Amino acid sequence: MKLKICGLTRLNQIHELISMNTDFLGFIFYEKSPRYVLNHLNLNEISKIIHNGKTGVFVNESVNEIYKITEKANLNFIQLHGDNDENFISALRKKINPDIGVIKVIRISDGNIDLKNLIKKINNYLKLNINYLLFDTDSKAFGGTGKQFDWNILNEIEIPLPYFLSGGISEENIKHITILKQKPFAIDINSKFEIEAGVKDLNRIRKFKEIYKT
């Protein structure tokens, strides 16, 4: 499994994470997020970061704005964390460079899950040249909750694409990943590994890498 660290805001930490062979670097372009990257770095600074896994996280942003930021920041992946329908994704795909990967987030809430609707949603995305899915805990804040959803739900559906697993992942619950029939392509960590919003606990991340790689 690969590792994605999301909500990055500090250049020195980003370079340290690159030296630690982090696979994906997540930058949040959502103004309401406490980890909104443009409060700390500009697009030119992000563009100069040399890494093949630079991922922009967008929430209900316009196609043109996503395209503009992706080009100026030299992003490799676009993560759609909002309520984007099939028409939006199709229009985005036509606009962006075909080499840019698209990750579509599926938010899973507590309580009863409509599995038929979930399966239908996934199959619709499959037709739209999505590269990856990302399963995260549902919240009004669109992520960063530090809460885990019930992973058993993923065993009740067929997942036709490689996927990222997110939502309150920590040193304790990563050991339970063995319950998953289809293992994630990558683990996505964020708020559980912070000193404060956007400032990562690098020592804790190092220890986590030792645990989940074994």
C-alpha positions as a Markdown table, in Angstrom:
| # | Residue | x | y | z |
|---|---|---|---|---|
| 1 | Met | 0.0 | 0.0 | 0.0 |
| 2 | Lys | 1.1 | 3.5 | -0.8 |
| 3 | Leu | 0.8 | 6.5 | 1.6 |
| 4 | Lys | -0.9 | 9.8 | 1.0 |
| 5 | Ile | -0.5 | 12.6 | 3.5 |
| 6 | Cys | -3.2 | 15.3 | 3.1 |
| 7 | Gly | -3.6 | 18.9 | 4.3 |
| 8 | Leu | 0.0 | 20.0 | 3.8 |
| 9 | Thr | 0.8 | 23.7 | 4.4 |
| 10 | Arg | 4.5 | 23.9 | 5.3 |
| 11 | Leu | 7.3 | 23.8 | 2.8 |
| 12 | Asn | 9.9 | 22.4 | 5.2 |
| 13 | Gln | 7.6 | 19.6 | 6.2 |
| 14 | Ile | 6.7 | 18.8 | 2.6 |
| 15 | His | 10.4 | 18.4 | 1.7 |
| 16 | Glu | 10.9 | 16.2 | 4.8 |
| 17 | Leu | 8.0 | 14.0 | 3.7 |
| 18 | Ile | 9.4 | 13.7 | 0.2 |
| 19 | Ser | 12.7 | 12.5 | 1.7 |
| 20 | Met | 10.7 | 9.9 | 3.6 |
| 21 | Asn | 9.4 | 8.6 | 0.2 |
| 22 | Thr | 5.8 | 9.7 | 0.8 |
| 23 | Asp | 3.8 | 8.6 | -2.3 |
| 24 | Phe | 1.2 | 11.3 | -2.5 |
| 25 | Leu | 1.2 | 14.9 | -1.2 |
| 26 | Gly | -2.3 | 16.4 | -0.6 |
| 27 | Phe | -3.0 | 20.1 | -0.9 |
| 28 | Ile | -6.5 | 21.3 | 0.0 |
| 29 | Phe | -7.9 | 24.1 | -2.2 |
| 30 | Tyr | -11.1 | 24.6 | -0.2 |
| 31 | Glu | -11.3 | 28.0 | 1.5 |
| 32 | Lys | -13.4 | 26.8 | 4.4 |
| 33 | Ser | -10.8 | 24.2 | 5.4 |
| 34 | Pro | -8.5 | 25.0 | 8.3 |
| 35 | Arg | -5.8 | 23.4 | 6.0 |
| 36 | Tyr | -6.5 | 25.7 | 3.0 |
| 37 | Val | -3.1 | 25.6 | 1.4 |
| 38 | Leu | -3.3 | 29.1 | -0.2 |
| 39 | Asn | -3.3 | 30.7 | 3.2 |
| 40 | His | 0.3 | 29.5 | 3.5 |
| 41 | Leu | 1.7 | 28.8 | 0.1 |
| 42 | Asn | 1.1 | 30.3 | -3.4 |
| 43 | Leu | 0.6 | 28.3 | -6.6 |
| 44 | Asn | 4.1 | 29.1 | -7.8 |
| 45 | Glu | 5.7 | 27.7 | -4.6 |
| 46 | Ile | 3.6 | 24.5 | -5.0 |
| 47 | Ser | 4.6 | 24.2 | -8.7 |
| 48 | Lys | 8.3 | 24.2 | -7.8 |
| 49 | Ile | 7.8 | 21.2 | -5.5 |
| 50 | Ile | 9.4 | 18.3 | -7.3 |
| 51 | His | 7.2 | 15.2 | -6.8 |
| 52 | Asn | 5.0 | 13.0 | -9.0 |
| 53 | Gly | 2.2 | 12.6 | -6.5 |
| 54 | Lys | 1.0 | 16.2 | -6.0 |
| 55 | Thr | -2.7 | 16.1 | -5.4 |
| 56 | Gly | -5.1 | 19.0 | -5.3 |
| 57 | Val | -8.2 | 18.5 | -3.2 |
| 58 | Phe | -11.3 | 20.4 | -4.4 |
| 59 | Val | -14.8 | 20.8 | -3.0 |
| 60 | Asn | -17.5 | 21.9 | -5.3 |
| 61 | Glu | -15.2 | 24.1 | -7.3 |
| 62 | Ser | -15.8 | 25.0 | -10.9 |
| 63 | Val | -14.2 | 23.2 | -13.8 |
| 64 | Asn | -12.3 | 26.3 | -14.9 |
| 65 | Glu | -11.0 | 27.0 | -11.5 |
| 66 | Ile | -9.8 | 23.5 | -11.0 |
| 67 | Tyr | -8.1 | 23.6 | -14.4 |
| 68 | Lys | -6.4 | 26.9 | -13.6 |
| 69 | Ile | -5.1 | 25.8 | -10.2 |
| 70 | Thr | -4.0 | 22.4 | -11.6 |
| 71 | Glu | -2.0 | 24.0 | -14.4 |
| 72 | Lys | -0.4 | 26.8 | -12.3 |
| 73 | Ala | 0.5 | 24.4 | -9.4 |
| 74 | Asn | 1.7 | 21.7 | -11.7 |
| 75 | Leu | -0.5 | 19.1 | -10.0 |
| 76 | Asn | -0.4 | 15.4 | -10.9 |
| 77 | Phe | -3.8 | 14.4 | -9.4 |
| 78 | Ile | -7.2 | 16.0 | -8.8 |
| 79 | Gln | -9.2 | 14.8 | -5.9 |
| 80 | Leu | -12.9 | 15.6 | -6.1 |
| 81 | His | -14.3 | 15.8 | -2.6 |
| 82 | Gly | -17.6 | 17.5 | -3.4 |
| 83 | Asp | -21.0 | 16.7 | -4.8 |
| 84 | Asn | -19.8 | 16.3 | -8.4 |
| 85 | Asp | -22.1 | 14.6 | -10.9 |
| 86 | Glu | -21.3 | 12.7 | -14.0 |
| 87 | Asn | -21.6 | 15.8 | -16.3 |
| 88 | Phe | -19.2 | 17.7 | -14.2 |
| 89 | Ile | -16.6 | 15.0 | -14.2 |
| 90 | Ser | -17.0 | 14.5 | -18.0 |
| 91 | Ala | -16.5 | 18.2 | -18.6 |
| 92 | Leu | -13.4 | 18.3 | -16.3 |
| 93 | Arg | -11.9 | 15.3 | -18.1 |
| 94 | Lys | -12.2 | 17.1 | -21.4 |
| 95 | Lys | -10.6 | 20.2 | -20.0 |
| 96 | Ile | -7.5 | 18.8 | -18.2 |
| 97 | Asn | -4.4 | 17.1 | -19.4 |
| 98 | Pro | -5.2 | 13.4 | -19.9 |
| 99 | Asp | -2.1 | 12.5 | -18.0 |
| 100 | Ile | -3.6 | 13.9 | -14.8 |
| 101 | Gly | -5.2 | 11.3 | -12.5 |
| 102 | Val | -8.6 | 11.9 | -11.1 |
| 103 | Ile | -9.6 | 10.6 | -7.6 |
| 104 | Lys | -13.3 | 10.6 | -6.8 |
| 105 | Val | -14.2 | 10.7 | -3.1 |
| 106 | Ile | -17.2 | 8.7 | -1.9 |
| 107 | Arg | -18.3 | 9.8 | 1.6 |
| 108 | Ile | -19.7 | 7.1 | 3.8 |
| 109 | Ser | -22.0 | 8.1 | 6.7 |
| 110 | Asp | -22.9 | 6.3 | 10.0 |
| 111 | Gly | -26.1 | 4.4 | 10.1 |
| 112 | Asn | -27.9 | 2.5 | 7.4 |
| 113 | Ile | -26.1 | 2.5 | 4.0 |
| 114 | Asp | -28.0 | 2.2 | 0.8 |
| 115 | Leu | -25.7 | -0.3 | -0.9 |
| 116 | Lys | -27.6 | -0.4 | -4.2 |
| 117 | Asn | -27.2 | 3.4 | -4.5 |
| 118 | Leu | -23.5 | 3.1 | -3.5 |
| 119 | Ile | -22.9 | 0.4 | -6.2 |
| 120 | Lys | -24.7 | 2.5 | -8.8 |
| 121 | Lys | -22.7 | 5.5 | -8.0 |
| 122 | Ile | -19.4 | 3.6 | -8.3 |
| 123 | Asn | -20.4 | 2.1 | -11.6 |
| 124 | Asn | -21.3 | 5.5 | -13.0 |
| 125 | Tyr | -17.9 | 6.8 | -12.1 |
| 126 | Leu | -16.3 | 3.8 | -13.7 |
| 127 | Lys | -17.6 | 5.0 | -17.1 |
| 128 | Leu | -16.1 | 8.4 | -16.7 |
| 129 | Asn | -12.4 | 7.6 | -16.8 |
| 130 | Ile | -11.9 | 8.0 | -13.1 |
| 131 | Asn | -8.5 | 6.6 | -12.0 |
| 132 | Tyr | -9.1 | 6.0 | -8.3 |
| 133 | Leu | -11.8 | 6.1 | -5.7 |
| 134 | Leu | -11.3 | 7.3 | -2.2 |
| 135 | Phe | -13.6 | 6.2 | 0.7 |
| 136 | Asp | -13.8 | 8.7 | 3.5 |
| 137 | Thr | -16.1 | 9.4 | 6.5 |
| 138 | Asp | -19.0 | 11.7 | 5.6 |
| 139 | Ser | -19.1 | 15.1 | 7.2 |
| 140 | Lys | -20.3 | 18.7 | 6.6 |
| 141 | Ala | -16.7 | 19.7 | 6.6 |
| 142 | Phe | -15.9 | 17.4 | 3.7 |
| 143 | Gly | -13.2 | 15.4 | 5.5 |
| 144 | Gly | -10.6 | 16.0 | 8.2 |
| 145 | Thr | -13.0 | 14.6 | 10.9 |
| 146 | Gly | -10.5 | 12.2 | 12.5 |
| 147 | Lys | -13.4 | 9.7 | 12.6 |
| 148 | Gln | -13.4 | 6.2 | 11.0 |
| 149 | Phe | -16.4 | 4.8 | 9.1 |
| 150 | Asp | -17.3 | 1.1 | 9.3 |
| 151 | Trp | -14.8 | -0.6 | 7.0 |
| 152 | Asn | -17.0 | -3.7 | 6.8 |
| 153 | Ile | -19.2 | -1.8 | 4.3 |
| 154 | Leu | -16.4 | -2.1 | 1.7 |
| 155 | Asn | -16.6 | -5.9 | 2.0 |
| 156 | Glu | -20.3 | -5.8 | 0.9 |
| 157 | Ile | -19.6 | -4.2 | -2.5 |
| 158 | Glu | -17.3 | -4.8 | -5.5 |
| 159 | Ile | -14.8 | -2.1 | -5.9 |
| 160 | Pro | -13.8 | -2.0 | -9.6 |
| 161 | Leu | -11.0 | 0.6 | -9.2 |
| 162 | Pro | -7.9 | 0.9 | -7.0 |
| 163 | Tyr | -8.9 | 2.9 | -4.0 |
| 164 | Phe | -7.6 | 5.2 | -1.2 |
| 165 | Leu | -8.8 | 4.5 | 2.3 |
| 166 | Ser | -9.3 | 7.6 | 4.5 |
| 167 | Gly | -11.1 | 8.7 | 7.6 |
| 168 | Gly | -9.6 | 8.8 | 11.0 |
| 169 | Ile | -6.8 | 6.3 | 10.2 |
| 170 | Ser | -4.4 | 5.9 | 13.1 |
| 171 | Glu | -1.7 | 3.5 | 14.4 |
| 172 | Glu | -4.4 | 1.6 | 16.3 |
| 173 | Asn | -7.0 | 1.0 | 13.6 |
| 174 | Ile | -4.6 | 0.4 | 10.7 |
| 175 | Lys | -4.0 | -3.1 | 12.1 |
| 176 | His | -7.7 | -3.9 | 11.4 |
| 177 | Ile | -7.1 | -3.5 | 7.7 |
| 178 | Thr | -6.8 | -7.2 | 7.5 |
| 179 | Ile | -10.6 | -7.4 | 7.6 |
| 180 | Leu | -10.8 | -5.9 | 4.1 |
| 181 | Lys | -11.2 | -8.5 | 1.3 |
| 182 | Gln | -9.9 | -6.0 | -1.3 |
| 183 | Lys | -7.0 | -4.1 | 0.2 |
| 184 | Pro | -6.6 | -0.3 | -0.5 |
| 185 | Phe | -4.2 | 0.9 | -3.2 |
| 186 | Ala | -3.2 | 3.6 | -0.7 |
| 187 | Ile | -3.8 | 4.9 | 2.8 |
| 188 | Asp | -4.7 | 8.6 | 3.3 |
| 189 | Ile | -3.8 | 10.2 | 6.6 |
| 190 | Asn | -4.5 | 13.7 | 7.8 |
| 191 | Ser | -5.8 | 15.1 | 11.1 |
| 192 | Lys | -4.7 | 12.2 | 13.3 |
| 193 | Phe | -1.1 | 13.1 | 12.6 |
| 194 | Glu | -1.1 | 16.8 | 13.3 |
| 195 | Ile | 0.2 | 19.1 | 16.0 |
| 196 | Glu | -2.3 | 21.6 | 14.8 |
| 197 | Ala | -4.3 | 22.0 | 11.6 |
| 198 | Gly | -1.9 | 21.8 | 8.7 |
| 199 | Val | 1.2 | 21.2 | 10.8 |
| 200 | Lys | 2.1 | 17.5 | 10.7 |
| 201 | Asp | 3.7 | 15.4 | 13.5 |
| 202 | Leu | 6.6 | 14.0 | 11.4 |
| 203 | Asn | 7.8 | 11.7 | 14.1 |
| 204 | Arg | 4.4 | 10.1 | 14.5 |
| 205 | Ile | 4.2 | 9.7 | 10.7 |
| 206 | Arg | 7.6 | 8.0 | 10.7 |
| 207 | Lys | 6.4 | 5.5 | 13.3 |
| 208 | Phe | 3.2 | 5.0 | 11.5 |
| 209 | Lys | 5.1 | 4.1 | 8.3 |
| 210 | Glu | 7.0 | 1.5 | 10.2 |
| 211 | Ile | 3.8 | -0.1 | 11.4 |
| 212 | Tyr | 1.7 | -0.1 | 8.3 |
| 213 | Lys | 4.5 | -1.2 | 6.0 |
| 214 | Thr | 5.1 | -4.3 | 8.0 |
